[in-house]
Amino acid sequence: MWDIIAWLVLFGILIWLVLKAAGIINSPVLVEFAPYFGAVYLAGWAMHKLDSAVEDIKELGDFKAQTIQEISSIKTNCLLNHKKK
């Protein structure tokens, strides 16, 4: 849901920039900078999302190592039990 909102805001900023460049929108200086602040906010949000993804990937790497270790342990137990029979 938040991804859709972020893309809609970016699309809105793009439309605003095109209309501003075409001279259709004439706004005060303070209002002119609002889309830029929005774009900076969205860039920060995207970086936070990227950081979260990196953390998830690191956790998956740890999970993979633990799983490989557990499987090796199970294989060893199976081989020892098989040799006993």
Phi and psi in radians as a Rosetta constraint file:
Dihedral C 1 N 2 CA 2 C 2 CIRCULARHARMONIC -1.169 0.35
Dihedral N 2 CA 2 C 2 N 3 CIRCULARHARMONIC -0.544 0.35
Dihedral C 2 N 3 CA 3 C 3 CIRCULARHARMONIC -1.102 0.35
Dihedral N 3 CA 3 C 3 N 4 CIRCULARHARMONIC -0.734 0.35
Dihedral C 3 N 4 CA 4 C 4 CIRCULARHARMONIC -1.110 0.35
Dihedral N 4 CA 4 C 4 N 5 CIRCULARHARMONIC -0.758 0.35
Dihedral C 4 N 5 CA 5 C 5 CIRCULARHARMONIC -1.084 0.35
Dihedral N 5 CA 5 C 5 N 6 CIRCULARHARMONIC -0.750 0.35
Dihedral C 5 N 6 CA 6 C 6 CIRCULARHARMONIC -1.077 0.35
Dihedral N 6 CA 6 C 6 N 7 CIRCULARHARMONIC -0.773 0.35
Dihedral C 6 N 7 CA 7 C 7 CIRCULARHARMONIC -1.150 0.35
Dihedral N 7 CA 7 C 7 N 8 CIRCULARHARMONIC -0.646 0.35
Dihedral C 7 N 8 CA 8 C 8 CIRCULARHARMONIC -1.132 0.35
Dihedral N 8 CA 8 C 8 N 9 CIRCULARHARMONIC -0.707 0.35
Dihedral C 8 N 9 CA 9 C 9 CIRCULARHARMONIC -1.138 0.35
Dihedral N 9 CA 9 C 9 N 10 CIRCULARHARMONIC -0.785 0.35
Dihedral C 9 N 10 CA 10 C 10 CIRCULARHARMONIC -1.070 0.35
Dihedral N 10 CA 10 C 10 N 11 CIRCULARHARMONIC -0.695 0.35
Dihedral C 10 N 11 CA 11 C 11 CIRCULARHARMONIC -1.138 0.35
Dihedral N 11 CA 11 C 11 N 12 CIRCULARHARMONIC -0.697 0.35
Dihedral C 11 N 12 CA 12 C 12 CIRCULARHARMONIC -1.094 0.35
Dihedral N 12 CA 12 C 12 N 13 CIRCULARHARMONIC -0.716 0.35
Dihedral C 12 N 13 CA 13 C 13 CIRCULARHARMONIC -1.113 0.35
Dihedral N 13 CA 13 C 13 N 14 CIRCULARHARMONIC -0.719 0.35
Dihedral C 13 N 14 CA 14 C 14 CIRCULARHARMONIC -1.074 0.35
Dihedral N 14 CA 14 C 14 N 15 CIRCULARHARMONIC -0.803 0.35
Dihedral C 14 N 15 CA 15 C 15 CIRCULARHARMONIC -1.074 0.35
Dihedral N 15 CA 15 C 15 N 16 CIRCULARHARMONIC -0.752 0.35
Dihedral C 15 N 16 CA 16 C 16 CIRCULARHARMONIC -1.049 0.35
Dihedral N 16 CA 16 C 16 N 17 CIRCULARHARMONIC -0.777 0.35
Dihedral C 16 N 17 CA 17 C 17 CIRCULARHARMONIC -1.090 0.35
Dihedral N 17 CA 17 C 17 N 18 CIRCULARHARMONIC -0.721 0.35
Dihedral C 17 N 18 CA 18 C 18 CIRCULARHARMONIC -1.129 0.35
Dihedral N 18 CA 18 C 18 N 19 CIRCULARHARMONIC -0.793 0.35
Dihedral C 18 N 19 CA 19 C 19 CIRCULARHARMONIC -1.149 0.35
Dihedral N 19 CA 19 C 19 N 20 CIRCULARHARMONIC -0.636 0.35
Dihedral C 19 N 20 CA 20 C 20 CIRCULARHARMONIC -1.169 0.35
Dihedral N 20 CA 20 C 20 N 21 CIRCULARHARMONIC -0.761 0.35
Dihedral C 20 N 21 CA 21 C 21 CIRCULARHARMONIC -1.133 0.35
Dihedral N 21 CA 21 C 21 N 22 CIRCULARHARMONIC -0.565 0.35
Dihedral C 21 N 22 CA 22 C 22 CIRCULARHARMONIC -1.379 0.35
Dihedral N 22 CA 22 C 22 N 23 CIRCULARHARMONIC -0.141 0.35
Dihedral C 22 N 23 CA 23 C 23 CIRCULARHARMONIC 1.457 0.35
Dihedral N 23 CA 23 C 23 N 24 CIRCULARHARMONIC 0.157 0.35
Dihedral C 23 N 24 CA 24 C 24 CIRCULARHARMONIC -1.317 0.35
Dihedral N 24 CA 24 C 24 N 25 CIRCULARHARMONIC -0.624 0.35
Dihedral C 24 N 25 CA 25 C 25 CIRCULARHARMONIC -1.760 0.35
Dihedral N 25 CA 25 C 25 N 26 CIRCULARHARMONIC 2.175 0.35
Dihedral C 25 N 26 CA 26 C 26 CIRCULARHARMONIC -2.141 0.35
Dihedral N 26 CA 26 C 26 N 27 CIRCULARHARMONIC 1.908 0.35
Dihedral C 26 N 27 CA 27 C 27 CIRCULARHARMONIC -2.279 0.35
Dihedral N 27 CA 27 C 27 N 28 CIRCULARHARMONIC 2.804 0.35
Dihedral C 27 N 28 CA 28 C 28 CIRCULARHARMONIC -1.089 0.35
Dihedral N 28 CA 28 C 28 N 29 CIRCULARHARMONIC 2.795 0.35
Dihedral C 28 N 29 CA 29 C 29 CIRCULARHARMONIC -1.028 0.35
Dihedral N 29 CA 29 C 29 N 30 CIRCULARHARMONIC -0.741 0.35
Dihedral C 29 N 30 CA 30 C 30 CIRCULARHARMONIC -1.057 0.35
Dihedral N 30 CA 30 C 30 N 31 CIRCULARHARMONIC -0.721 0.35
Dihedral C 30 N 31 CA 31 C 31 CIRCULARHARMONIC -1.267 0.35
Dihedral N 31 CA 31 C 31 N 32 CIRCULARHARMONIC -0.491 0.35
Dihedral C 31 N 32 CA 32 C 32 CIRCULARHARMONIC -1.097 0.35
Dihedral N 32 CA 32 C 32 N 33 CIRCULARHARMONIC -0.546 0.35
Dihedral C 32 N 33 CA 33 C 33 CIRCULARHARMONIC -1.492 0.35
Dihedral N 33 CA 33 C 33 N 34 CIRCULARHARMONIC -0.171 0.35
Dihedral C 33 N 34 CA 34 C 34 CIRCULARHARMONIC -0.993 0.35
Dihedral N 34 CA 34 C 34 N 35 CIRCULARHARMONIC -0.802 0.35
Dihedral C 34 N 35 CA 35 C 35 CIRCULARHARMONIC -1.096 0.35
Dihedral N 35 CA 35 C 35 N 36 CIRCULARHARMONIC -0.581 0.35
Dihedral C 35 N 36 CA 36 C 36 CIRCULARHARMONIC -1.176 0.35
Dihedral N 36 CA 36 C 36 N 37 CIRCULARHARMONIC -0.725 0.35
Dihedral C 36 N 37 CA 37 C 37 CIRCULARHARMONIC -1.077 0.35
Dihedral N 37 CA 37 C 37 N 38 CIRCULARHARMONIC -0.695 0.35
Dihedral C 37 N 38 CA 38 C 38 CIRCULARHARMONIC -1.091 0.35
Dihedral N 38 CA 38 C 38 N 39 CIRCULARHARMONIC -0.721 0.35
Dihedral C 38 N 39 CA 39 C 39 CIRCULARHARMONIC -1.149 0.35
Dihedral N 39 CA 39 C 39 N 40 CIRCULARHARMONIC -0.700 0.35
Dihedral C 39 N 40 CA 40 C 40 CIRCULARHARMONIC -1.137 0.35
Dihedral N 40 CA 40 C 40 N 41 CIRCULARHARMONIC -0.731 0.35
Dihedral C 40 N 41 CA 41 C 41 CIRCULARHARMONIC -1.046 0.35
Dihedral N 41 CA 41 C 41 N 42 CIRCULARHARMONIC -0.807 0.35
Dihedral C 41 N 42 CA 42 C 42 CIRCULARHARMONIC -1.125 0.35
Dihedral N 42 CA 42 C 42 N 43 CIRCULARHARMONIC -0.625 0.35
Dihedral C 42 N 43 CA 43 C 43 CIRCULARHARMONIC -1.127 0.35
Dihedral N 43 CA 43 C 43 N 44 CIRCULARHARMONIC -0.719 0.35
Dihedral C 43 N 44 CA 44 C 44 CIRCULARHARMONIC -1.119 0.35
Dihedral N 44 CA 44 C 44 N 45 CIRCULARHARMONIC -0.701 0.35
Dihedral C 44 N 45 CA 45 C 45 CIRCULARHARMONIC -1.108 0.35
Dihedral N 45 CA 45 C 45 N 46 CIRCULARHARMONIC -0.715 0.35
Dihedral C 45 N 46 CA 46 C 46 CIRCULARHARMONIC -1.129 0.35
Dihedral N 46 CA 46 C 46 N 47 CIRCULARHARMONIC -0.677 0.35
Dihedral C 46 N 47 CA 47 C 47 CIRCULARHARMONIC -1.143 0.35
Dihedral N 47 CA 47 C 47 N 48 CIRCULARHARMONIC -0.692 0.35
Dihedral C 47 N 48 CA 48 C 48 CIRCULARHARMONIC -1.091 0.35
Dihedral N 48 CA 48 C 48 N 49 CIRCULARHARMONIC -0.726 0.35
Dihedral C 48 N 49 CA 49 C 49 CIRCULARHARMONIC -1.122 0.35
Dihedral N 49 CA 49 C 49 N 50 CIRCULARHARMONIC -0.688 0.35
Dihedral C 49 N 50 CA 50 C 50 CIRCULARHARMONIC -1.132 0.35
Dihedral N 50 CA 50 C 50 N 51 CIRCULARHARMONIC -0.725 0.35
Dihedral C 50 N 51 CA 51 C 51 CIRCULARHARMONIC -1.047 0.35
Dihedral N 51 CA 51 C 51 N 52 CIRCULARHARMONIC -0.734 0.35
Dihedral C 51 N 52 CA 52 C 52 CIRCULARHARMONIC -1.091 0.35
Dihedral N 52 CA 52 C 52 N 53 CIRCULARHARMONIC -0.714 0.35
Dihedral C 52 N 53 CA 53 C 53 CIRCULARHARMONIC -1.133 0.35
Dihedral N 53 CA 53 C 53 N 54 CIRCULARHARMONIC -0.700 0.35
Dihedral C 53 N 54 CA 54 C 54 CIRCULARHARMONIC -1.100 0.35
Dihedral N 54 CA 54 C 54 N 55 CIRCULARHARMONIC -0.742 0.35
Dihedral C 54 N 55 CA 55 C 55 CIRCULARHARMONIC -1.081 0.35
Dihedral N 55 CA 55 C 55 N 56 CIRCULARHARMONIC -0.737 0.35
Dihedral C 55 N 56 CA 56 C 56 CIRCULARHARMONIC -1.080 0.35
Dihedral N 56 CA 56 C 56 N 57 CIRCULARHARMONIC -0.697 0.35
Dihedral C 56 N 57 CA 57 C 57 CIRCULARHARMONIC -1.145 0.35
Dihedral N 57 CA 57 C 57 N 58 CIRCULARHARMONIC -0.708 0.35
Dihedral C 57 N 58 CA 58 C 58 CIRCULARHARMONIC -1.096 0.35
Dihedral N 58 CA 58 C 58 N 59 CIRCULARHARMONIC -0.720 0.35
Dihedral C 58 N 59 CA 59 C 59 CIRCULARHARMONIC -1.110 0.35
Dihedral N 59 CA 59 C 59 N 60 CIRCULARHARMONIC -0.661 0.35
Dihedral C 59 N 60 CA 60 C 60 CIRCULARHARMONIC -1.133 0.35
Dihedral N 60 CA 60 C 60 N 61 CIRCULARHARMONIC -0.644 0.35
Dihedral C 60 N 61 CA 61 C 61 CIRCULARHARMONIC -1.105 0.35
Dihedral N 61 CA 61 C 61 N 62 CIRCULARHARMONIC -0.743 0.35
Dihedral C 61 N 62 CA 62 C 62 CIRCULARHARMONIC -1.121 0.35
Dihedral N 62 CA 62 C 62 N 63 CIRCULARHARMONIC -0.723 0.35
Dihedral C 62 N 63 CA 63 C 63 CIRCULARHARMONIC -1.081 0.35
Dihedral N 63 CA 63 C 63 N 64 CIRCULARHARMONIC -0.704 0.35
Dihedral C 63 N 64 CA 64 C 64 CIRCULARHARMONIC -1.077 0.35
Dihedral N 64 CA 64 C 64 N 65 CIRCULARHARMONIC -0.805 0.35
Dihedral C 64 N 65 CA 65 C 65 CIRCULARHARMONIC -1.091 0.35
Dihedral N 65 CA 65 C 65 N 66 CIRCULARHARMONIC -0.729 0.35
Dihedral C 65 N 66 CA 66 C 66 CIRCULARHARMONIC -1.137 0.35
Dihedral N 66 CA 66 C 66 N 67 CIRCULARHARMONIC -0.704 0.35
Dihedral C 66 N 67 CA 67 C 67 CIRCULARHARMONIC -1.144 0.35
Dihedral N 67 CA 67 C 67 N 68 CIRCULARHARMONIC -0.745 0.35
Dihedral C 67 N 68 CA 68 C 68 CIRCULARHARMONIC -1.080 0.35
Dihedral N 68 CA 68 C 68 N 69 CIRCULARHARMONIC -0.719 0.35
Dihedral C 68 N 69 CA 69 C 69 CIRCULARHARMONIC -1.131 0.35
Dihedral N 69 CA 69 C 69 N 70 CIRCULARHARMONIC -0.747 0.35
Dihedral C 69 N 70 CA 70 C 70 CIRCULARHARMONIC -1.142 0.35
Dihedral N 70 CA 70 C 70 N 71 CIRCULARHARMONIC -0.705 0.35
Dihedral C 70 N 71 CA 71 C 71 CIRCULARHARMONIC -1.138 0.35
Dihedral N 71 CA 71 C 71 N 72 CIRCULARHARMONIC -0.710 0.35
Dihedral C 71 N 72 CA 72 C 72 CIRCULARHARMONIC -1.082 0.35
Dihedral N 72 CA 72 C 72 N 73 CIRCULARHARMONIC -0.699 0.35
Dihedral C 72 N 73 CA 73 C 73 CIRCULARHARMONIC -1.112 0.35
Dihedral N 73 CA 73 C 73 N 74 CIRCULARHARMONIC -0.744 0.35
Dihedral C 73 N 74 CA 74 C 74 CIRCULARHARMONIC -1.125 0.35
Dihedral N 74 CA 74 C 74 N 75 CIRCULARHARMONIC -0.739 0.35
Dihedral C 74 N 75 CA 75 C 75 CIRCULARHARMONIC -1.055 0.35
Dihedral N 75 CA 75 C 75 N 76 CIRCULARHARMONIC -0.770 0.35
Dihedral C 75 N 76 CA 76 C 76 CIRCULARHARMONIC -1.078 0.35
Dihedral N 76 CA 76 C 76 N 77 CIRCULARHARMONIC -0.784 0.35
Dihedral C 76 N 77 CA 77 C 77 CIRCULARHARMONIC -1.087 0.35
Dihedral N 77 CA 77 C 77 N 78 CIRCULARHARMONIC -0.703 0.35
Dihedral C 77 N 78 CA 78 C 78 CIRCULARHARMONIC -1.136 0.35
Dihedral N 78 CA 78 C 78 N 79 CIRCULARHARMONIC -0.729 0.35
Dihedral C 78 N 79 CA 79 C 79 CIRCULARHARMONIC -1.149 0.35
Dihedral N 79 CA 79 C 79 N 80 CIRCULARHARMONIC -0.708 0.35
Dihedral C 79 N 80 CA 80 C 80 CIRCULARHARMONIC -1.148 0.35
Dihedral N 80 CA 80 C 80 N 81 CIRCULARHARMONIC -0.735 0.35
Dihedral C 80 N 81 CA 81 C 81 CIRCULARHARMONIC -1.168 0.35
Dihedral N 81 CA 81 C 81 N 82 CIRCULARHARMONIC -0.628 0.35
Dihedral C 81 N 82 CA 82 C 82 CIRCULARHARMONIC -1.187 0.35
Dihedral N 82 CA 82 C 82 N 83 CIRCULARHARMONIC -0.674 0.35
Dihedral C 82 N 83 CA 83 C 83 CIRCULARHARMONIC -1.204 0.35
Dihedral N 83 CA 83 C 83 N 84 CIRCULARHARMONIC -0.510 0.35
Dihedral C 83 N 84 CA 84 C 84 CIRCULARHARMONIC -1.195 0.35
Dihedral N 84 CA 84 C 84 N 85 CIRCULARHARMONIC -0.502 0.35
